[in-house]
Amino acid sequence: MKNVLSVFDCFGLLASKVAPNVFDLSSGQYHVSLRDQIVRGRLLVRDLCAVNSSFDSLLVVGAGAGGLAVAVEAAKRGKRVVVLEASGTPMWRQMSASRRYVGPFMYEWPWQFSRNQEYPPKDLTIWDHFETCPTLSAVKPSTAKEFAGQILGWFDAQSLACPELHTAVDVVGALQKRVQEYLRTGFRTDQSLDLSDMSWRGEFTGPLNIKPEYIVLAAGMGVENCTLPHHDGVEAKKEEDPFKGTMFWEDDALQEHAKNGGDIVVIGGGDGALQDVLRALTNHDHPMQTLEQLEKCKDTAEQLERVREQLQTIDSQARLMAGWSWDPSEWRVADRLCREVTAGLAVQACVRTSVIECLRELDAGRGQKVTLLIKETYFDKAYMLNRFLVHLIHQVLEHAKHGGEADKRIGFDLRTEMNVQGVQKVGAEKYKVHCLKAEEIVTTSFDADYIAVRFGIDRKSIPGLQMVHLRGDDQRQRTTLSRLPLPFVV
């Protein structure tokens, strides 16, 4: 009798698996945009159903974009699904963010399809038809709050058609401890999860227990590290009250301070830091607006189109290499090549004029600048659109110094290899950021009216690690697979 080899798609399973029958969509993942979370969740359900089509129940912990996508996709396939959310509403983190702009494709520039934010895409000559995919109707980037509202509206409509899909909210206190204990011990001993006393979203009132065959953790990336030690001008005082910046998904006062002439200091070399730099330097809410303004000049638009394919290749190569290597030098290479492209653009008079017109105009006699402090010599994981625009502005302003072209515009100071020591408060909304440059012993200080700290996620706060207690080796092996590029839509 011949052996028959069964072949299954398994990247979605292996990149997310953290324990027997437990998958984590959040912690340690490499591609973390809202769209990426949706795609990752749908791929997981697709592959899970292919491997075990007979399973009938699924528990989803967390009601963000990824968790909701998992829940609907599984429910549409006939599975019994329970979603647990600690806050009072799904998508709560984005629901409170009216100053961050998002879109499923806005950061895929220089690819041409990045201009339209409808999801899934409507052009069937390029894309397939996606029946159960979350739907977004906005053509332009929208606020995170508006984005979340559309996702939530889609989820509620889908839930009405799925009687076996239930969502509990406000799972905190004793209820949260009950769930966490189940994740640690009860699930492994084949017990049922007691869902009594839960607050259910919609008309469902319970009671309900579930003994899920699989658990999907989608409880978020963890708490962002936006804290710096207090500094007294001589040294950092870690035991005293630290400086606490505003988290990425919270509404901040950065643009108000920039509009009023304040000096802005941004700390960090990743994507969040670059977004804040662009918001401070320009009057725009998101980088697509900056790009569109640059393209209003025909000559500048032609120059940008001339390098678009080159930037596309640089970005594609960096993303692909990042999936096959832990060496961060791939981002260093991409950053260097992008900087060289922007240096070539900056010598063009039309490009300089267009870039300078995007920058905030200064009141007569008053100077103002944005300072970006990064620990490395290059921008780390950042979308090409943000990377390109920040480098372009920096190169243009460096070139314009000699001719005084940008004297009436906000300045930009980019400092690399800066180890931030702490923040000293010197007055009402007046600060000094103290740094130590690599291989130097003298501290450098920067004045600030507003400080944005973008250090990324505090690993100790990652929900998935707290629930499952992954070992370091397990985490690294799984995260290696999660670095592989995701499809745009599934």
DRENDO-1510 file (C-alpha; in Angstrom, 1 decimal, always signed):
<recs>
REC; n; res; u; v; w
REC; 1; MET; +0.0; +0.0; +0.0 .
REC; 2; LYS; +1.4; +3.3; -1.0 .
REC; 3; ASN; +1.9; +6.1; +1.5 .
REC; 4; VAL; +0.1; +9.3; +0.6 .
REC; 5; LEU; +1.8; +12.5; +1.6 .
REC; 6; SER; -0.6; +15.2; +2.7 .
REC; 7; VAL; +0.6; +18.7; +1.8 .
REC; 8; PHE; -0.7; +21.7; +3.8 .
REC; 9; ASP; +0.1; +25.4; +3.8 .
REC; 10; CYS; +1.7; +25.9; +7.2 .
REC; 11; PHE; +3.6; +29.2; +7.3 .
REC; 12; GLY; +0.5; +30.8; +9.0 .
REC; 13; LEU; +0.5; +28.1; +11.7 .
REC; 14; LEU; +4.3; +27.9; +12.4 .
REC; 15; ALA; +4.8; +31.7; +12.5 .
REC; 16; SER; +2.0; +32.1; +15.1 .
REC; 17; LYS; +2.2; +28.9; +17.2 .
REC; 18; VAL; +3.3; +29.5; +20.8 .
REC; 19; ALA; +2.0; +26.3; +22.5 .
REC; 20; PRO; -0.1; +23.2; +21.7 .
REC; 21; ASN; -3.2; +24.5; +19.9 .
REC; 22; VAL; -2.4; +28.1; +20.9 .
REC; 23; PHE; -1.5; +30.8; +18.4 .
REC; 24; ASP; -0.3; +34.4; +19.0 .
REC; 25; LEU; -1.0; +37.1; +16.4 .
REC; 26; SER; +0.6; +39.9; +18.3 .
REC; 27; SER; +3.8; +39.5; +20.3 .
REC; 28; GLY; +7.1; +39.2; +18.4 .
REC; 29; GLN; +5.5; +39.7; +15.0 .
REC; 30; TYR; +7.5; +41.6; +12.4 .
REC; 31; HIS; +4.7; +43.0; +10.1 .
REC; 32; VAL; +2.4; +44.9; +12.4 .
REC; 33; SER; +0.3; +47.3; +10.4 .
REC; 34; LEU; -3.5; +47.1; +10.9 .
REC; 35; ARG; -3.8; +45.5; +7.5 .
REC; 36; ASP; -1.0; +43.0; +8.2 .
REC; 37; GLN; -2.8; +41.9; +11.4 .
REC; 38; ILE; -6.0; +41.3; +9.4 .
REC; 39; VAL; -4.1; +39.3; +6.7 .
REC; 40; ARG; -2.1; +37.3; +9.3 .
REC; 41; GLY; -5.4; +36.4; +11.1 .
REC; 42; ARG; -7.2; +35.3; +8.0 .
REC; 43; LEU; -4.2; +33.2; +6.9 .
REC; 44; LEU; -4.1; +31.5; +10.2 .
REC; 45; VAL; -7.8; +30.5; +10.1 .
REC; 46; ARG; -7.4; +29.3; +6.5 .
REC; 47; ASP; -4.5; +27.1; +7.3 .
REC; 48; LEU; -6.0; +25.8; +10.6 .
REC; 49; CYS; -9.2; +24.8; +8.8 .
REC; 50; ALA; -7.1; +23.0; +6.1 .
REC; 51; VAL; -5.2; +21.0; +8.7 .
REC; 52; ASN; -8.1; +20.2; +10.9 .
REC; 53; SER; -11.4; +20.9; +9.1 .
REC; 54; SER; -13.4; +19.1; +11.8 .
REC; 55; PHE; -12.6; +21.4; +14.7 .
REC; 56; ASP; -15.7; +23.3; +16.0 .
REC; 57; SER; -14.7; +25.9; +18.6 .
REC; 58; LEU; -12.3; +28.8; +18.8 .
REC; 59; LEU; -11.4; +31.3; +21.6 .
REC; 60; VAL; -10.0; +34.6; +20.5 .
REC; 61; VAL; -8.4; +36.8; +23.2 .
REC; 62; GLY; -8.4; +40.4; +22.0 .
REC; 63; ALA; -10.7; +42.4; +19.7 .
REC; 64; GLY; -8.4; +44.4; +17.6 .
REC; 65; ALA; -8.2; +44.3; +13.8 .
REC; 66; GLY; -6.5; +40.8; +13.8 .
REC; 67; GLY; -8.8; +39.3; +16.4 .
REC; 68; LEU; -11.9; +40.5; +14.6 .
REC; 69; ALA; -10.7; +39.2; +11.3 .
REC; 70; VAL; -10.0; +35.8; +12.9 .
REC; 71; ALA; -13.4; +35.6; +14.5 .
REC; 72; VAL; -15.4; +36.4; +11.4 .
REC; 73; GLU; -13.4; +34.1; +9.1 .
REC; 74; ALA; -13.7; +31.2; +11.5 .
REC; 75; ALA; -17.5; +31.9; +12.1 .
REC; 76; LYS; -18.1; +32.0; +8.4 .
REC; 77; ARG; -16.5; +28.6; +8.1 .
REC; 78; GLY; -19.1; +27.2; +10.6 .
REC; 79; LYS; -17.0; +27.4; +13.8 .
REC; 80; ARG; -18.2; +28.4; +17.2 .
REC; 81; VAL; -16.3; +31.5; +18.2 .
REC; 82; VAL; -16.0; +33.5; +21.4 .
REC; 83; VAL; -14.1; +36.8; +21.5 .
REC; 84; LEU; -12.9; +38.3; +24.8 .
REC; 85; GLU; -12.0; +42.0; +25.0 .
REC; 86; ALA; -10.6; +43.7; +28.1 .
REC; 87; SER; -11.8; +47.1; +27.2 .
REC; 88; GLY; -15.4; +48.3; +26.7 .
REC; 89; THR; -15.3; +48.1; +22.9 .
REC; 90; PRO; -13.4; +46.3; +20.1 .
REC; 91; MET; -10.8; +48.4; +18.3 .
REC; 92; TRP; -10.6; +50.6; +21.5 .
REC; 93; ARG; -7.0; +51.6; +20.9 .
REC; 94; GLN; -7.6; +53.1; +17.5 .
REC; 95; MET; -11.1; +54.4; +18.6 .
REC; 96; SER; -9.3; +57.0; +20.8 .
REC; 97; ALA; -6.8; +58.1; +18.1 .
REC; 98; SER; -8.2; +61.0; +16.0 .
REC; 99; ARG; -4.8; +62.4; +15.0 .
REC; 100; ARG; -3.1; +59.3; +13.6 .
REC; 101; TYR; -4.0; +58.6; +10.0 .
REC; 102; VAL; -4.0; +55.1; +8.6 .
REC; 103; GLY; -4.9; +53.2; +5.4 .
REC; 104; PRO; -4.4; +49.6; +4.3 .
REC; 105; PHE; -2.1; +50.7; +1.4 .
REC; 106; MET; -0.8; +54.2; +2.2 .
REC; 107; TYR; +2.6; +52.9; +3.2 .
REC; 108; GLU; +3.0; +50.7; +0.2 .
REC; 109; TRP; +4.4; +53.6; -1.8 .
REC; 110; PRO; +6.2; +53.7; -4.2 .
REC; 111; TRP; +3.8; +51.0; -5.5 .
REC; 112; GLN; +1.2; +52.7; -7.6 .
REC; 113; PHE; -1.8; +51.0; -5.8 .
REC; 114; SER; -0.9; +52.8; -2.6 .
REC; 115; ARG; -3.0; +55.8; -3.7 .
REC; 116; ASN; -6.4; +54.1; -3.1 .
REC; 117; GLN; -7.2; +53.0; +0.5 .
REC; 118; GLU; -10.4; +51.0; -0.4 .
REC; 119; TYR; -10.2; +47.5; +1.1 .
REC; 120; PRO; -10.3; +45.0; -0.4 .
REC; 121; PRO; -9.3; +46.6; -3.7 .
REC; 122; LYS; -12.1; +46.9; -6.3 .
REC; 123; ASP; -10.0; +46.5; -9.5 .
REC; 124; LEU; -10.5; +42.9; -10.4 .
REC; 125; THR; -8.0; +43.1; -13.3 .
REC; 126; ILE; -5.3; +43.2; -10.6 .
REC; 127; TRP; -6.8; +41.7; -7.5 .
REC; 128; ASP; -9.0; +38.6; -6.8 .
REC; 129; HIS; -12.4; +38.8; -5.3 .
REC; 130; PHE; -12.4; +38.7; -1.5 .
REC; 131; GLU; -15.9; +37.8; -0.1 .
REC; 132; THR; -15.4; +37.7; +3.6 .
REC; 133; CYS; -12.6; +40.3; +3.9 .
REC; 134; PRO; -13.1; +43.3; +6.2 .
REC; 135; THR; -14.3; +46.2; +4.1 .
REC; 136; LEU; -13.2; +49.9; +4.1 .
REC; 137; SER; -14.7; +52.5; +1.8 .
REC; 138; ALA; -12.3; +55.4; +2.3 .
REC; 139; VAL; -10.2; +56.3; -0.8 .
REC; 140; LYS; -7.9; +58.6; +1.1 .
REC; 141; PRO; -6.1; +57.8; +4.4 .
REC; 142; SER; -8.5; +58.3; +7.4 .
REC; 143; THR; -8.0; +58.8; +11.1 .
REC; 144; ALA; -7.5; +55.7; +13.1 .
REC; 145; LYS; -10.8; +56.4; +14.8 .
REC; 146; GLU; -12.6; +56.5; +11.5 .
REC; 147; PHE; -10.8; +53.3; +10.4 .
REC; 148; ALA; -11.7; +51.5; +13.6 .
REC; 149; GLY; -15.3; +52.6; +13.2 .
REC; 150; GLN; -15.5; +51.1; +9.7 .
REC; 151; ILE; -13.9; +47.8; +10.9 .
REC; 152; LEU; -16.3; +47.7; +13.9 .
REC; 153; GLY; -19.3; +48.3; +11.6 .
REC; 154; TRP; -18.3; +45.5; +9.4 .
REC; 155; PHE; -17.8; +43.2; +12.3 .
REC; 156; ASP; -21.2; +43.9; +13.8 .
REC; 157; ALA; -22.9; +43.3; +10.5 .
REC; 158; GLN; -21.0; +40.0; +10.1 .
REC; 159; SER; -21.9; +39.0; +13.6 .
REC; 160; LEU; -25.6; +39.3; +12.9 .
REC; 161; ALA; -25.2; +36.6; +10.2 .
REC; 162; CYS; -23.1; +34.4; +12.5 .
REC; 163; PRO; -25.3; +33.2; +15.5 .
REC; 164; GLU; -22.3; +31.2; +16.9 .
REC; 165; LEU; -20.1; +34.3; +17.2 .
REC; 166; HIS; -20.2; +36.1; +20.5 .
REC; 167; THR; -18.1; +38.9; +21.9 .
REC; 168; ALA; -17.6; +39.7; +25.6 .
REC; 169; VAL; -16.3; +43.1; +26.6 .
REC; 170; ASP; -15.0; +44.6; +29.9 .
REC; 171; VAL; -13.1; +41.4; +30.7 .
REC; 172; VAL; -11.2; +42.9; +33.6 .
REC; 173; GLY; -10.5; +42.2; +37.3 .
REC; 174; ALA; -11.7; +38.8; +38.5 .
REC; 175; LEU; -13.0; +37.9; +35.0 .
REC; 176; GLN; -9.6; +38.6; +33.5 .
REC; 177; LYS; -7.8; +36.6; +36.1 .
REC; 178; ARG; -10.2; +33.7; +35.4 .
REC; 179; VAL; -9.3; +33.8; +31.7 .
REC; 180; GLN; -5.6; +34.1; +32.4 .
REC; 181; GLU; -5.7; +31.1; +34.7 .
REC; 182; TYR; -7.5; +29.1; +32.1 .
REC; 183; LEU; -4.9; +30.0; +29.5 .
REC; 184; ARG; -2.1; +28.9; +31.9 .
REC; 185; THR; -3.7; +25.6; +33.2 .
REC; 186; GLY; -7.3; +25.0; +32.3 .
REC; 187; PHE; -6.8; +24.7; +28.6 .
REC; 188; ARG; -4.0; +22.2; +29.0 .
REC; 189; THR; -6.1; +20.0; +31.3 .
REC; 190; ASP; -9.1; +20.0; +28.8 .
REC; 191; GLN; -11.4; +22.0; +31.1 .
REC; 192; SER; -14.2; +24.3; +29.9 .
REC; 193; LEU; -13.8; +28.1; +30.3 .
REC; 194; ASP; -16.5; +29.5; +32.6 .
REC; 195; LEU; -17.9; +32.6; +30.8 .
REC; 196; SER; -20.6; +33.4; +33.4 .
REC; 197; ASP; -20.9; +37.1; +34.5 .
REC; 198; MET; -19.5; +38.3; +31.2 .
REC; 199; SER; -20.8; +41.5; +29.5 .
REC; 200; TRP; -21.8; +40.5; +26.0 .
REC; 201; ARG; -21.8; +42.8; +23.0 .
REC; 202; GLY; -25.1; +42.9; +21.2 .
REC; 203; GLU; -28.3; +41.1; +22.1 .
REC; 204; PHE; -26.8; +37.9; +23.4 .
REC; 205; THR; -27.1; +37.6; +27.2 .
REC; 206; GLY; -25.6; +34.1; +27.9 .
REC; 207; PRO; -25.0; +31.9; +29.8 .
REC; 208; LEU; -22.2; +30.4; +27.9 .
REC; 209; ASN; -19.3; +28.1; +28.5 .
REC; 210; ILE; -16.7; +26.9; +25.9 .
REC; 211; LYS; -14.1; +24.2; +25.6 .
REC; 212; PRO; -12.2; +25.6; +22.6 .
REC; 213; GLU; -10.1; +23.3; +20.5 .
REC; 214; TYR; -7.8; +26.3; +19.6 .
REC; 215; ILE; -7.0; +29.6; +21.2 .
REC; 216; VAL; -5.8; +32.7; +19.3 .
REC; 217; LEU; -4.1; +35.4; +21.3 .
REC; 218; ALA; -4.7; +38.8; +19.7 .
REC; 219; ALA; -4.3; +41.0; +22.8 .
REC; 220; GLY; -1.9; +43.5; +21.3 .
REC; 221; MET; +1.8; +44.2; +21.1 .
REC; 222; GLY; +2.2; +45.4; +24.7 .
REC; 223; VAL; +2.9; +48.7; +26.3 .
REC; 224; GLU; +4.9; +51.3; +24.4 .
REC; 225; ASN; +8.0; +52.5; +26.1 .
REC; 226; CYS; +7.7; +56.3; +26.1 .
REC; 227; THR; +9.6; +57.0; +29.3 .
REC; 228; LEU; +12.9; +58.7; +30.0 .
REC; 229; PRO; +14.8; +59.3; +33.3 .
REC; 230; HIS; +14.7; +62.6; +35.0 .
REC; 231; HIS; +18.0; +64.5; +34.5 .
REC; 232; ASP; +19.2; +67.3; +36.8 .
REC; 233; GLY; +21.6; +68.8; +34.3 .
REC; 234; VAL; +24.5; +66.8; +35.7 .
REC; 235; GLU; +23.3; +63.2; +35.6 .
REC; 236; ALA; +20.2; +61.1; +35.3 .
REC; 237; LYS; +18.2; +60.3; +38.4 .
REC; 238; LYS; +16.4; +57.1; +37.7 .
REC; 239; GLU; +14.8; +56.9; +41.1 .
REC; 240; GLU; +13.0; +60.2; +40.6 .
REC; 241; ASP; +9.8; +60.9; +38.6 .
REC; 242; PRO; +10.6; +60.1; +35.0 .
REC; 243; PHE; +9.5; +62.0; +31.9 .
REC; 244; LYS; +6.5; +60.3; +30.3 .
REC; 245; GLY; +5.7; +61.0; +26.6 .
REC; 246; THR; +2.4; +60.4; +24.8 .
REC; 247; MET; +1.9; +56.9; +23.4 .
REC; 248; PHE; +1.6; +56.4; +19.6 .
REC; 249; TRP; -2.2; +55.8; +19.6 .
REC; 250; GLU; -3.0; +58.6; +22.0 .
REC; 251; ASP; -3.9; +62.1; +20.8 .
REC; 252; ASP; -0.9; +64.3; +21.3 .
REC; 253; ALA; -0.1; +68.0; +21.3 .
REC; 254; LEU; +2.9; +67.7; +18.9 .
REC; 255; GLN; +1.2; +69.6; +16.0 .
REC; 256; GLU; -0.1; +72.4; +18.3 .
REC; 257; HIS; +3.4; +73.0; +19.7 .
REC; 258; ALA; +4.9; +73.0; +16.2 .
REC; 259; LYS; +2.2; +75.4; +14.9 .
REC; 260; ASN; +2.9; +77.7; +17.8 .
REC; 261; GLY; +6.6; +77.9; +17.1 .
REC; 262; GLY; +7.8; +75.3; +19.6 .
REC; 263; ASP; +11.0; +73.3; +19.2 .
REC; 264; ILE; +10.3; +69.6; +18.9 .
REC; 265; VAL; +12.6; +66.8; +19.8 .
REC; 266; VAL; +11.8; +63.3; +18.6 .
REC; 267; ILE; +13.7; +60.3; +20.0 .
REC; 268; GLY; +13.9; +57.0; +18.1 .
REC; 269; GLY; +14.9; +55.7; +14.6 .
REC; 270; GLY; +11.8; +53.6; +13.8 .
REC; 271; ASP; +8.6; +54.3; +11.9 .
REC; 272; GLY; +6.7; +56.0; +14.7 .
REC; 273; ALA; +9.6; +58.5; +15.2 .
REC; 274; LEU; +9.7; +59.3; +11.5 .
REC; 275; GLN; +5.9; +59.9; +11.4 .
REC; 276; ASP; +6.2; +62.4; +14.2 .
REC; 277; VAL; +9.1; +64.2; +12.5 .
REC; 278; LEU; +7.0; +64.6; +9.4 .
REC; 279; ARG; +4.0; +65.8; +11.4 .
REC; 280; ALA; +6.2; +68.4; +13.1 .
REC; 281; LEU; +8.0; +69.6; +10.0 .
REC; 282; THR; +5.0; +70.0; +7.8 .
REC; 283; ASN; +1.4; +71.2; +8.1 .
REC; 284; HIS; +0.2; +67.8; +7.0 .
REC; 285; ASP; -1.6; +65.1; +8.9 .
REC; 286; HIS; +0.0; +62.2; +7.1 .
REC; 287; PRO; +2.9; +61.7; +4.6 .
REC; 288; MET; +0.6; +61.0; +1.6 .
REC; 289; GLN; -0.5; +64.7; +1.8 .
REC; 290; THR; +3.2; +65.7; +1.7 .
REC; 291; LEU; +3.8; +63.5; -1.3 .
REC; 292; GLU; +0.7; +64.9; -3.1 .
REC; 293; GLN; +1.8; +68.5; -2.5 .
REC; 294; LEU; +5.3; +67.7; -3.9 .
REC; 295; GLU; +3.6; +66.3; -7.0 .
REC; 296; LYS; +1.7; +69.5; -7.7 .
REC; 297; CYS; +4.8; +70.8; -9.4 .
REC; 298; LYS; +5.0; +69.1; -12.7 .
REC; 299; ASP; +8.8; +69.1; -12.8 .
REC; 300; THR; +9.1; +67.7; -9.3 .
REC; 301; ALA; +6.5; +65.0; -10.1 .
REC; 302; GLU; +8.7; +64.0; -13.0 .
REC; 303; GLN; +11.7; +63.8; -10.8 .
REC; 304; LEU; +9.9; +61.6; -8.3 .
REC; 305; GLU; +8.6; +59.4; -11.0 .
REC; 306; ARG; +12.1; +59.0; -12.4 .
REC; 307; VAL; +13.3; +57.5; -9.1 .
REC; 308; ARG; +10.1; +55.6; -8.1 .
REC; 309; GLU; +11.2; +52.3; -9.7 .
REC; 310; GLN; +14.6; +52.6; -8.0 .
REC; 311; LEU; +13.0; +53.1; -4.6 .
REC; 312; GLN; +10.6; +50.3; -5.2 .
REC; 313; THR; +13.5; +47.9; -5.9 .
REC; 314; ILE; +15.4; +49.1; -2.8 .
REC; 315; ASP; +12.3; +48.6; -0.6 .
REC; 316; SER; +11.5; +45.2; -2.0 .
REC; 317; GLN; +15.0; +43.9; -1.6 .
REC; 318; ALA; +15.2; +45.1; +2.0 .
REC; 319; ARG; +11.9; +43.5; +2.9 .
REC; 320; LEU; +12.9; +40.2; +1.3 .
REC; 321; MET; +16.3; +40.1; +2.8 .
REC; 322; ALA; +14.9; +40.9; +6.3 .
REC; 323; GLY; +12.9; +37.7; +6.0 .
REC; 324; TRP; +16.1; +35.7; +5.5 .
REC; 325; SER; +18.4; +37.3; +7.9 .
REC; 326; TRP; +18.6; +38.6; +11.5 .
REC; 327; ASP; +21.3; +41.0; +10.5 .
REC; 328; PRO; +20.0; +44.6; +10.7 .
REC; 329; SER; +22.5; +45.7; +8.1 .
REC; 330; GLU; +19.8; +45.1; +5.5 .
REC; 331; TRP; +18.0; +48.2; +6.8 .
REC; 332; ARG; +21.3; +50.0; +7.0 .
REC; 333; VAL; +21.8; +49.3; +3.3 .
REC; 334; ALA; +18.3; +50.3; +2.4 .
REC; 335; ASP; +18.7; +53.6; +4.3 .
REC; 336; ARG; +22.0; +54.4; +2.7 .
REC; 337; LEU; +20.6; +53.8; -0.8 .
REC; 338; CYS; +17.5; +55.9; -0.1 .
REC; 339; ARG; +19.7; +58.7; +1.2 .
REC; 340; GLU; +21.8; +58.6; -2.0 .
REC; 341; VAL; +18.6; +58.8; -4.1 .
REC; 342; THR; +17.4; +61.8; -2.1 .
REC; 343; ALA; +20.8; +63.5; -2.3 .
REC; 344; GLY; +20.5; +63.3; -6.1 .
REC; 345; LEU; +17.0; +64.8; -6.0 .
REC; 346; ALA; +18.1; +67.7; -3.7 .
REC; 347; VAL; +20.4; +69.2; -6.3 .
REC; 348; GLN; +17.3; +69.9; -8.5 .
REC; 349; ALA; +16.0; +73.4; -8.0 .
REC; 350; CYS; +12.4; +72.4; -8.6 .
REC; 351; VAL; +12.6; +69.7; -5.9 .
REC; 352; ARG; +14.1; +72.0; -3.4 .
REC; 353; THR; +11.4; +74.6; -4.0 .
REC; 354; SER; +8.6; +72.0; -3.7 .
REC; 355; VAL; +10.0; +70.5; -0.5 .
REC; 356; ILE; +10.6; +73.9; +1.2 .
REC; 357; GLU; +7.0; +74.9; +0.4 .
REC; 358; CYS; +5.9; +71.9; +2.4 .
REC; 359; LEU; +7.7; +73.0; +5.5 .
REC; 360; ARG; +6.2; +75.2; +8.2 .
REC; 361; GLU; +6.7; +78.9; +7.7 .
REC; 362; LEU; +8.3; +80.8; +10.5 .
REC; 363; ASP; +7.2; +84.1; +12.0 .
REC; 364; ALA; +9.6; +86.9; +11.4 .
REC; 365; GLY; +12.7; +86.9; +13.6 .
REC; 366; ARG; +11.8; +83.6; +15.3 .
REC; 367; GLY; +13.8; +80.4; +14.8 .
REC; 368; GLN; +12.3; +76.9; +15.2 .
REC; 369; LYS; +13.5; +73.4; +14.6 .
REC; 370; VAL; +12.8; +69.7; +14.8 .
REC; 371; THR; +15.5; +67.5; +16.2 .
REC; 372; LEU; +15.6; +63.8; +15.6 .
REC; 373; LEU; +17.9; +61.8; +17.9 .
REC; 374; ILE; +18.6; +58.2; +16.9 .
REC; 375; LYS; +20.8; +55.6; +18.6 .
REC; 376; GLU; +22.0; +54.0; +15.3 .
REC; 377; THR; +23.5; +55.6; +12.2 .
REC; 378; TYR; +20.4; +54.7; +10.1 .
REC; 379; PHE; +16.6; +54.5; +10.3 .
REC; 380; ASP; +15.6; +51.0; +11.4 .
REC; 381; LYS; +12.3; +49.4; +10.4 .
REC; 382; ALA; +10.4; +52.1; +8.6 .
REC; 383; TYR; +8.1; +52.3; +5.6 .
REC; 384; MET; +9.8; +53.6; +2.5 .
REC; 385; LEU; +7.4; +56.6; +2.2 .
REC; 386; ASN; +8.4; +57.9; +5.7 .
REC; 387; ARG; +12.1; +57.0; +5.2 .
REC; 388; PHE; +12.2; +58.8; +1.8 .
REC; 389; LEU; +10.4; +61.9; +2.9 .
REC; 390; VAL; +12.5; +62.4; +6.0 .
REC; 391; HIS; +15.8; +61.9; +4.1 .
REC; 392; LEU; +14.5; +64.2; +1.3 .
REC; 393; ILE; +13.7; +67.0; +3.6 .
REC; 394; HIS; +17.0; +66.6; +5.4 .
REC; 395; GLN; +19.0; +66.6; +2.2 .
REC; 396; VAL; +17.1; +69.6; +0.8 .
REC; 397; LEU; +17.7; +71.7; +3.9 .
REC; 398; GLU; +21.4; +70.8; +4.0 .
REC; 399; HIS; +21.7; +71.9; +0.4 .
REC; 400; ALA; +19.6; +75.0; +0.9 .
REC; 401; LYS; +21.9; +76.3; +3.8 .
REC; 402; HIS; +24.4; +77.6; +1.3 .
REC; 403; GLY; +21.9; +79.7; -0.6 .
REC; 404; GLY; +19.5; +80.7; +2.2 .
REC; 405; GLU; +16.6; +79.2; +0.3 .
REC; 406; ALA; +14.9; +77.9; +3.5 .
REC; 407; ASP; +15.7; +80.7; +6.0 .
REC; 408; LYS; +12.0; +81.4; +6.6 .
REC; 409; ARG; +11.1; +77.7; +7.2 .
REC; 410; ILE; +11.4; +75.4; +10.2 .
REC; 411; GLY; +14.8; +73.7; +10.6 .
REC; 412; PHE; +15.6; +70.1; +10.9 .
REC; 413; ASP; +18.6; +68.7; +12.9 .
REC; 414; LEU; +19.3; +65.0; +12.5 .
REC; 415; ARG; +21.7; +63.5; +15.0 .
REC; 416; THR; +22.9; +59.9; +14.9 .
REC; 417; GLU; +24.6; +57.7; +17.5 .
REC; 418; MET; +22.9; +59.6; +20.3 .
REC; 419; ASN; +22.4; +57.8; +23.6 .
REC; 420; VAL; +19.7; +59.8; +25.4 .
REC; 421; GLN; +20.5; +60.1; +29.1 .
REC; 422; GLY; +17.4; +61.9; +30.4 .
REC; 423; VAL; +15.1; +64.9; +30.4 .
REC; 424; GLN; +15.4; +68.0; +32.5 .
REC; 425; LYS; +12.4; +70.2; +33.0 .
REC; 426; VAL; +13.6; +73.9; +33.0 .
REC; 427; GLY; +10.3; +75.7; +33.0 .
REC; 428; ALA; +6.6; +75.4; +32.1 .
REC; 429; GLU; +6.6; +73.1; +29.0 .
REC; 430; LYS; +10.3; +73.8; +28.6 .
REC; 431; TYR; +12.8; +70.9; +28.6 .
REC; 432; LYS; +16.4; +70.0; +27.9 .
REC; 433; VAL; +17.1; +66.5; +26.5 .
REC; 434; HIS; +20.6; +65.4; +27.5 .
REC; 435; CYS; +22.5; +63.0; +25.3 .
REC; 436; LEU; +25.8; +61.3; +25.1 .
REC; 437; LYS; +27.2; +60.7; +21.6 .
REC; 438; ALA; +29.0; +57.5; +20.9 .
REC; 439; GLU; +32.7; +57.5; +21.9 .
REC; 440; GLU; +32.3; +61.0; +23.5 .
REC; 441; ILE; +32.4; +61.9; +27.2 .
REC; 442; VAL; +30.8; +65.3; +27.0 .
REC; 443; THR; +27.0; +65.5; +27.2 .
REC; 444; THR; +25.1; +67.3; +24.5 .
REC; 445; SER; +21.8; +69.1; +25.3 .
REC; 446; PHE; +18.9; +70.0; +23.1 .
REC; 447; ASP; +16.1; +72.5; +24.0 .
REC; 448; ALA; +12.5; +71.3; +23.5 .
REC; 449; ASP; +9.0; +72.6; +24.0 .
REC; 450; TYR; +7.7; +69.1; +23.1 .
REC; 451; ILE; +9.3; +65.7; +23.3 .
REC; 452; ALA; +8.1; +62.6; +21.4 .
REC; 453; VAL; +9.7; +59.3; +22.7 .
REC; 454; ARG; +9.5; +56.3; +20.3 .
REC; 455; PHE; +11.4; +53.5; +21.9 .
REC; 456; GLY; +9.0; +50.7; +20.8 .
REC; 457; ILE; +7.3; +48.1; +23.0 .
REC; 458; ASP; +8.5; +47.1; +26.5 .
REC; 459; ARG; +9.0; +43.4; +26.1 .
REC; 460; LYS; +8.0; +42.7; +29.7 .
REC; 461; SER; +4.5; +44.0; +28.9 .
REC; 462; ILE; +3.7; +41.8; +25.9 .
REC; 463; PRO; +0.4; +40.0; +26.6 .
REC; 464; GLY; +1.2; +36.9; +24.7 .
REC; 465; LEU; +4.4; +36.3; +26.6 .
REC; 466; GLN; +2.6; +36.8; +29.9 .
REC; 467; MET; -0.1; +34.3; +29.0 .
REC; 468; VAL; +2.0; +31.5; +27.6 .
REC; 469; HIS; +5.5; +32.2; +29.0 .
REC; 470; LEU; +7.5; +31.6; +25.9 .
REC; 471; ARG; +11.1; +30.7; +26.2 .
REC; 472; GLY; +13.6; +32.9; +24.3 .
REC; 473; ASP; +14.5; +30.2; +21.8 .
REC; 474; ASP; +10.9; +29.5; +21.0 .
REC; 475; GLN; +10.2; +33.2; +20.5 .
REC; 476; ARG; +13.2; +33.7; +18.2 .
REC; 477; GLN; +12.3; +30.7; +16.0 .
REC; 478; ARG; +8.7; +31.7; +15.6 .
REC; 479; THR; +9.6; +35.3; +15.0 .
REC; 480; THR; +12.0; +34.3; +12.2 .
REC; 481; LEU; +9.1; +32.8; +10.3 .
REC; 482; SER; +6.9; +35.9; +11.0 .
REC; 483; ARG; +9.5; +38.1; +9.2 .
REC; 484; LEU; +8.4; +36.6; +5.8 .
REC; 485; PRO; +6.4; +39.3; +3.8 .
REC; 486; LEU; +2.6; +38.9; +4.0 .
REC; 487; PRO; +0.2; +39.2; +1.1 .
REC; 488; PHE; -1.6; +42.5; +0.8 .
REC; 489; VAL; -5.1; +40.9; +0.9 .
REC; 490; VAL; -6.3; +37.3; +1.4 .
</recs>
